[in-house]
C-alpha cells in the first residue's frame, strides 16, 4: 500500500487527496493552517469554477453548493472602441463562485470524515524533506513553497519576470445580481474589471477584480490602504468603476456599496511563472509540484482553480496506477500534466500581453453573431479548444469559419 504526502490544502491538494482516497491510496494532508483558521482568515482568491471542475466535484462527492442559486450562466463582455464591443456569451454548463473560506474547510472535513489524516506544518524545504522519510512520494501543492527554491523557475516557459497587472480584488455588498447570473468582464486601455457573484459564509456577495496596467489610472487602487480608510477606498473604487466600467456601475447602489467584511480585499501583483515540476529531496524521495507550487497564471482568464483541479485528477490517476515513484515516473507525470497546463499558460500570457489582432477580430464578430459569442465563452471551460481558437490570426479565422458555418 502506497502512502502519499500532500503539502497544501488548496483546491489542487484537496482534489488530489480526495481522488486518491477514492482509489484506495493512503494519504496524509499537510496544511499550513487548520480548517478553522482558513475559515476565519482573509480571502485567498476569488475563483470561478467552470463546468468541468464542477463535474469533478460531483465525482468526488463534494458538490455541496450545486444548486441553481449558485450558478453563473455566462460572460457579459464589454470593451470600448469604434464600433464598441459588447456581447453576452452563454456557458454550456454553469460556473460557480464560492468563497474559499467556505469551500476549503468543507472539503477538509469531507477528507477527514473519509479517513484522511491532516497535519499542520510550515511548508519549508526542511519540513518537506523531513516528512518525505515517512512517505513513498511527496506532492507539493502550496504556493508558499515558491520561495524555498525546491522548484526553480522554468525560464523557457516563463516569459515574464514581473507582474503584468497590478491587482485589487475584494468582496462587496451593494452590487445588484443579474438574472441569469453572469460574469461582467470589462476590458479597456487602463486594464480590466470583472465581477461575479460569490457565495460566502455570510451569504451571497459580489467579488470584483481590478486588473490595472502598470502606470495607468486603475493602479492607484492597489496602493490605497483599505483597512485604514475603507470609506476612501470604496469611494475611489466607485469612481474608477463609473469611469472605466459604466455598465457595472449602473448595478451598484452607492448607499449600500461596501467591503463585505473588514479585510476582504486582496492587493498586489502576480508574476506568471512555470516552475520545474519535480525535484529529488535530500532524503532521496521525489517531490512533485502541483497547483501554485508549479504554475501561477495571472487571474485574468479565471483558470487557476480549474487547472489545479484538472491536474490533480491527472496526477491521481498516475499515482493510483502504481510506482515505482522514480525519475521515470516524475518525467511521465511532468509530460502528462504539461499537456493540460500548456494551453492555459499560453492563453493567459497572450491575454496579458500587448493587444493582438485575432482577439479584436473575434470580439467584433461575437458582438454581431451570437453563435460566436457562445462558442467563445464556452471555451472558458475548455482551455485547449480556446488556445486552438486564438493562438494566431489564421487559427482565429479558421475557428470563426467553423463556428459560423455550423
C-alpha positions as CSV (number, residue, x, y, z in Angstrom):
1,X,0.0,0.0,0.0
2,X,1.5,3.3,-1.1
3,X,1.4,6.4,1.1
4,X,1.5,9.8,-0.3
5,X,2.2,13.1,1.4
6,X,0.3,16.1,0.0
7,X,1.6,19.5,1.1
8,X,-1.0,22.2,0.7
9,X,-4.8,22.3,1.4
10,X,-6.0,24.4,-1.5
11,X,-8.1,23.1,-4.4
12,X,-5.3,21.2,-6.0
13,X,-4.1,19.5,-2.9
14,X,-7.6,18.6,-1.7
15,X,-8.9,17.4,-5.0
16,X,-5.8,15.1,-5.2
17,X,-6.3,13.9,-1.7
18,X,-9.9,13.1,-2.2
19,X,-9.4,11.4,-5.5
20,X,-6.6,9.2,-4.1
21,X,-8.9,8.3,-1.3
22,X,-11.4,7.1,-3.8
23,X,-8.7,5.0,-5.4
24,X,-7.7,3.4,-2.1
25,X,-4.3,5.2,-1.9
26,X,-3.2,6.2,1.6
27,X,-2.5,9.9,2.0
28,X,-1.6,12.5,4.6
29,X,-2.5,16.1,4.0
30,X,-0.1,18.7,5.4
31,X,-1.7,22.1,5.7
32,X,-0.2,25.4,6.9
33,X,-3.5,26.3,8.7
34,X,-6.4,24.4,10.2
35,X,-9.8,24.5,8.7
36,X,-10.9,26.9,11.4
37,X,-8.1,29.2,10.7
38,X,-8.8,29.2,7.0
39,X,-12.5,30.0,7.6
40,X,-11.6,32.9,9.9
41,X,-8.9,34.3,7.7
42,X,-8.8,36.8,4.9
43,X,-9.9,35.9,1.4
44,X,-7.3,33.8,-0.5
45,X,-8.6,34.4,-4.1
46,X,-11.9,34.7,-5.9
47,X,-12.0,31.6,-8.1
48,X,-14.8,30.8,-10.6
49,X,-15.1,27.0,-11.1
50,X,-16.3,26.1,-14.6
51,X,-18.3,23.1,-15.6
52,X,-15.5,20.5,-15.9
53,X,-14.4,21.4,-12.3
54,X,-17.9,21.2,-11.0
55,X,-18.2,17.7,-12.6
56,X,-15.1,16.6,-10.9
57,X,-16.6,17.8,-7.6
58,X,-19.6,15.7,-8.3
59,X,-17.3,12.7,-8.9
60,X,-15.6,13.4,-5.6
61,X,-18.9,13.7,-3.8
62,X,-18.2,17.3,-2.6
63,X,-20.7,19.2,-4.8
64,X,-22.2,20.8,-1.7
65,X,-23.3,24.0,-3.4
66,X,-24.5,22.6,-6.7
67,X,-27.9,24.4,-6.9
68,X,-29.3,26.8,-9.3
69,X,-29.0,29.7,-6.8
70,X,-25.2,29.4,-7.0
71,X,-24.9,29.1,-10.8
72,X,-23.3,31.6,-13.2
73,X,-24.5,31.1,-16.8
74,X,-22.3,33.3,-19.0
75,X,-20.0,36.2,-19.5
76,X,-21.1,39.8,-20.3
77,X,-18.1,41.2,-22.2
78,X,-17.7,44.9,-22.8
79,X,-14.9,46.8,-24.5
80,X,-14.7,50.4,-25.9
81,X,-13.9,51.1,-29.4
82,X,-15.3,52.0,-32.8
83,X,-17.5,50.1,-33.1
84,X,-18.0,49.2,-29.5
85,X,-17.7,45.6,-28.4
86,X,-20.5,44.1,-26.3
87,X,-21.7,40.6,-26.2
88,X,-23.2,38.1,-23.8
89,X,-21.9,34.6,-24.3
90,X,-23.5,31.6,-22.7
91,X,-21.7,28.7,-21.0
92,X,-22.5,25.2,-22.0
93,X,-22.6,24.3,-18.3
94,X,-23.0,26.7,-15.4
95,X,-20.0,28.0,-13.4
96,X,-19.9,28.8,-9.7
97,X,-18.1,31.1,-7.4
98,X,-17.6,30.0,-3.8
99,X,-15.5,31.8,-1.2
100,X,-12.5,29.5,-0.5
101,X,-13.0,30.2,3.3
102,X,-16.3,28.3,2.9
103,X,-15.1,25.8,0.3
104,X,-11.8,24.6,1.6
105,X,-12.9,23.9,5.2
106,X,-15.8,21.8,4.0
107,X,-13.6,19.7,1.7
108,X,-11.1,19.2,4.6
109,X,-14.0,17.9,6.7
110,X,-15.0,15.5,3.9
111,X,-11.4,14.3,3.6
112,X,-11.2,13.7,7.4
113,X,-14.6,12.0,7.6
114,X,-13.5,9.5,5.0
115,X,-10.4,8.5,7.0
116,X,-7.8,11.1,5.8
117,X,-5.0,12.4,8.0
118,X,-4.3,16.1,8.5
119,X,-1.1,17.5,9.9
120,X,-0.3,21.2,10.4
121,X,3.2,22.2,9.2
122,X,5.1,25.1,7.7
123,X,5.9,24.2,4.1
124,X,9.6,25.0,4.1
125,X,12.2,22.9,2.4
126,X,13.5,21.3,5.6
127,X,10.0,20.3,6.7
128,X,9.1,18.8,3.3
129,X,12.3,16.8,3.4
130,X,11.6,15.7,6.9
131,X,8.2,14.3,6.2
132,X,9.4,12.6,3.0
133,X,11.0,9.9,5.0
134,X,7.6,8.7,6.0
135,X,6.0,8.6,2.6
136,X,6.6,7.0,-0.8
137,X,6.1,10.3,-2.6
138,X,5.6,13.9,-1.8
139,X,3.3,16.2,-3.8
140,X,3.7,19.9,-3.0
141,X,0.7,22.0,-3.9
142,X,1.4,25.0,-1.7
143,X,2.3,28.3,-3.4
144,X,4.2,29.3,-0.3
145,X,6.9,26.9,-1.4
146,X,7.9,29.2,-4.3
147,X,10.5,30.9,-2.1
148,X,12.1,27.6,-0.9
149,X,14.0,27.0,-4.2
150,X,12.7,23.4,-4.4
151,X,11.2,24.1,-7.8
152,X,13.2,26.6,-9.8
153,X,11.6,28.8,-12.3
154,X,11.5,27.3,-15.8
155,X,12.7,30.3,-17.9
156,X,11.7,28.7,-21.2
157,X,8.1,28.6,-20.1
158,X,8.0,31.8,-18.1
159,X,8.3,34.8,-20.4
160,X,7.6,37.4,-17.8
161,X,9.8,38.4,-14.9
162,X,7.4,40.9,-13.2
163,X,3.7,41.3,-12.8
164,X,1.9,42.5,-16.0
165,X,-1.1,43.7,-14.0
166,X,-1.4,45.4,-10.6
167,X,-4.3,43.6,-8.8
168,X,-7.0,44.7,-6.4
169,X,-9.7,42.1,-5.6
170,X,-12.4,42.1,-3.0
171,X,-15.8,41.0,-1.8
172,X,-18.6,43.7,-1.7
173,X,-22.2,44.3,-0.8
174,X,-24.3,46.6,-2.9
175,X,-24.0,45.2,-6.4
176,X,-27.3,44.1,-7.8
177,X,-27.4,40.5,-9.0
178,X,-28.3,39.6,-12.6
179,X,-30.8,37.1,-14.0
180,X,-29.4,34.9,-15.2
181,X,-26.2,35.3,-13.2
182,X,-23.2,36.3,-15.3
183,X,-19.6,37.4,-15.0
184,X,-19.3,41.0,-16.0
185,X,-16.0,41.5,-17.9
186,X,-14.9,45.0,-18.9
187,X,-11.7,45.4,-20.9
188,X,-10.1,48.8,-21.7
189,X,-6.9,50.7,-22.2
190,X,-6.3,51.0,-18.5
191,X,-6.8,47.3,-17.7
192,X,-9.7,45.1,-16.9
193,X,-12.5,45.0,-14.3
194,X,-14.6,41.9,-13.7
195,X,-17.3,41.0,-11.2
196,X,-19.4,37.9,-10.4
197,X,-21.5,36.5,-7.6
198,X,-19.6,34.8,-4.8
199,X,-21.2,32.7,-2.0
200,X,-19.7,33.3,1.4
201,X,-20.4,32.0,4.9
202,X,-22.5,35.2,5.3
203,X,-24.5,34.6,2.1
204,X,-24.0,35.8,-1.5
205,X,-22.0,38.9,-2.2
206,X,-20.1,40.1,-5.3
207,X,-16.5,39.6,-6.0
208,X,-14.7,42.3,-8.1
209,X,-11.2,42.2,-9.5
210,X,-9.5,45.2,-10.9
211,X,-6.5,44.3,-13.2
212,X,-4.6,47.6,-13.7
213,X,-2.0,48.1,-16.3
214,X,1.1,49.4,-14.5
215,X,1.3,53.2,-14.6
216,X,-2.4,53.5,-15.6
217,X,-5.2,55.2,-13.7
218,X,-6.5,52.0,-12.2
219,X,-3.2,51.3,-10.4
220,X,-3.9,53.8,-7.6
221,X,-6.4,51.4,-6.1
222,X,-3.8,48.8,-5.2
223,X,-1.9,51.4,-3.1
224,X,-5.0,52.6,-1.2
225,X,-5.0,51.4,2.4
226,X,-8.4,49.8,2.6
227,X,-8.0,48.8,6.2
228,X,-7.1,52.3,7.5
229,X,-9.5,54.1,5.1
230,X,-12.3,51.8,4.0
231,X,-14.7,54.6,3.1
232,X,-12.0,56.3,1.0
233,X,-11.1,53.0,-0.7
234,X,-14.8,52.4,-1.6
235,X,-15.2,55.9,-2.9
236,X,-12.1,55.6,-5.1
237,X,-13.2,52.2,-6.4
238,X,-16.7,53.5,-7.2
239,X,-15.3,56.5,-9.1
240,X,-13.0,54.2,-11.2
241,X,-15.8,51.8,-12.0
242,X,-18.0,54.7,-13.1
243,X,-15.3,55.8,-15.5
244,X,-14.0,52.5,-16.7
245,X,-16.9,50.1,-16.4
246,X,-20.1,52.2,-16.5
247,X,-22.4,49.3,-17.1
248,X,-21.2,47.6,-13.9
249,X,-21.6,51.0,-12.1
250,X,-25.3,51.0,-13.0
251,X,-25.8,47.9,-10.9
252,X,-24.1,49.4,-7.8
253,X,-26.1,51.1,-5.1
254,X,-23.9,53.9,-3.7
255,X,-25.6,53.8,-0.3
256,X,-25.1,50.1,0.1
257,X,-21.7,49.6,-1.6
258,X,-19.2,48.4,1.0
259,X,-16.5,45.9,1.6
260,X,-18.3,42.7,2.8
261,X,-16.1,42.2,5.9
262,X,-13.2,44.2,7.2
263,X,-10.1,42.9,5.4
264,X,-12.0,41.3,2.5
265,X,-9.6,42.9,0.0
266,X,-6.5,41.5,-1.8
267,X,-3.9,43.8,-3.3
268,X,-0.7,43.2,-5.1
269,X,0.7,41.6,-8.3
270,X,1.3,38.2,-9.7
271,X,4.3,37.3,-11.9
272,X,3.1,34.5,-14.2
273,X,5.6,31.6,-13.6
274,X,6.1,28.0,-14.5
275,X,8.5,26.1,-12.2
276,X,10.3,22.8,-12.6
277,X,7.7,20.2,-11.9
278,X,9.7,17.8,-9.7
279,X,12.9,17.5,-7.6
280,X,14.8,14.9,-5.7
281,X,14.9,15.7,-2.0
282,X,17.9,15.2,0.3
283,X,16.1,12.1,1.6
284,X,16.3,10.6,-1.9
285,X,12.5,10.7,-2.2
286,X,10.9,12.6,-5.1
287,X,8.7,15.7,-4.7
288,X,6.3,16.7,-7.4
289,X,4.9,20.3,-7.8
290,X,1.2,20.8,-8.3
291,X,-1.1,23.8,-8.3
292,X,0.5,27.2,-7.4
293,X,3.7,25.4,-6.5
294,X,4.1,24.6,-10.1
295,X,2.2,27.1,-12.3
296,X,1.0,30.5,-11.4
297,X,-1.1,32.5,-14.0
298,X,-2.5,35.9,-13.9
299,X,-6.2,35.5,-12.9
300,X,-7.4,37.3,-16.0
301,X,-8.7,34.2,-17.7
302,X,-10.1,32.6,-14.5
303,X,-8.2,29.3,-14.9
304,X,-6.2,28.9,-11.6
305,X,-8.6,26.7,-9.6
306,X,-9.8,24.9,-12.7
307,X,-6.3,24.0,-13.9
308,X,-5.4,22.9,-10.4
309,X,-8.3,20.5,-10.2
310,X,-7.7,19.1,-13.7
311,X,-4.1,18.4,-12.9
312,X,-4.9,16.9,-9.6
313,X,-7.2,14.3,-11.3
314,X,-4.5,13.6,-13.9
315,X,-1.8,13.1,-11.2
316,X,-4.2,11.0,-9.1
317,X,-4.6,8.6,-12.0
318,X,-0.9,8.2,-12.5
319,X,-0.2,7.7,-8.8
320,X,-3.0,5.2,-8.4
321,X,-1.6,3.1,-11.3
322,X,1.3,2.4,-9.1
323,X,5.0,3.0,-8.7
324,X,7.9,3.0,-8.5
325,X,7.8,6.7,-7.9
326,X,11.2,7.3,-9.5
327,X,12.6,9.8,-12.1
328,X,10.8,8.0,-14.9
329,X,7.5,8.4,-13.1
330,X,8.3,12.1,-12.5
331,X,9.1,12.7,-16.1
332,X,6.0,10.9,-17.2
333,X,3.9,12.9,-14.8
334,X,5.5,16.1,-16.0
335,X,4.7,15.4,-19.6
336,X,1.1,14.5,-18.9
337,X,0.4,17.5,-16.7
338,X,2.0,19.9,-19.1
339,X,-0.4,18.8,-21.8
340,X,-3.2,20.2,-19.5
341,X,-1.3,23.3,-18.4
342,X,0.3,24.5,-21.6
343,X,-2.8,25.9,-23.3
344,X,-3.8,27.6,-20.1
345,X,-0.4,29.2,-19.7
346,X,-0.2,30.2,-23.4
347,X,-3.8,31.6,-23.3
348,X,-3.2,33.6,-20.1
349,X,0.1,35.0,-21.2
350,X,-1.4,36.1,-24.6
351,X,-4.2,38.0,-22.8
352,X,-1.9,40.0,-20.5
353,X,0.5,40.9,-23.3
354,X,0.1,43.6,-25.9
355,X,-3.2,43.6,-27.8
356,X,-3.3,41.0,-30.7
357,X,-5.1,41.2,-34.0
358,X,-7.1,38.0,-33.6
359,X,-8.8,38.8,-30.3
360,X,-10.0,42.1,-31.6
361,X,-11.5,40.5,-34.7
362,X,-13.0,37.7,-32.7
363,X,-14.7,40.1,-30.2
364,X,-16.0,42.3,-33.1
365,X,-17.6,39.2,-34.7
366,X,-19.0,38.0,-31.4
367,X,-20.8,41.3,-30.9
368,X,-22.7,40.7,-34.2
369,X,-23.1,36.9,-34.0
370,X,-24.5,35.1,-31.0
371,X,-23.0,31.8,-32.2
372,X,-19.5,33.2,-31.9
373,X,-20.2,34.8,-28.5
374,X,-21.5,31.5,-27.1
375,X,-18.7,29.4,-28.6
376,X,-16.0,31.8,-27.3
377,X,-17.4,31.9,-23.8
378,X,-18.0,28.1,-23.8
379,X,-14.2,27.7,-24.4
380,X,-13.5,29.1,-20.9
381,X,-14.3,25.6,-19.8
382,X,-12.0,24.1,-22.5
383,X,-8.6,25.8,-22.5
384,X,-7.2,23.5,-25.1
385,X,-10.0,24.5,-27.5
386,X,-9.6,28.1,-26.5
387,X,-5.9,28.2,-27.3
388,X,-6.5,26.5,-30.7
389,X,-9.1,29.2,-31.5
390,X,-7.0,32.2,-30.6
391,X,-3.3,31.2,-30.9
392,X,-2.8,33.1,-34.2
393,X,-4.8,35.3,-36.7
394,X,-5.0,32.3,-39.0
395,X,-6.3,30.0,-36.3
396,X,-8.9,32.5,-35.3
397,X,-10.1,32.9,-38.9
398,X,-10.4,29.1,-39.2
399,X,-12.2,28.8,-35.9
400,X,-14.7,31.6,-36.8
401,X,-15.4,29.9,-40.2
402,X,-16.2,26.7,-38.4
403,X,-18.4,28.3,-35.9
404,X,-20.4,30.4,-38.3
405,X,-20.8,27.6,-40.8
406,X,-22.1,25.2,-38.2
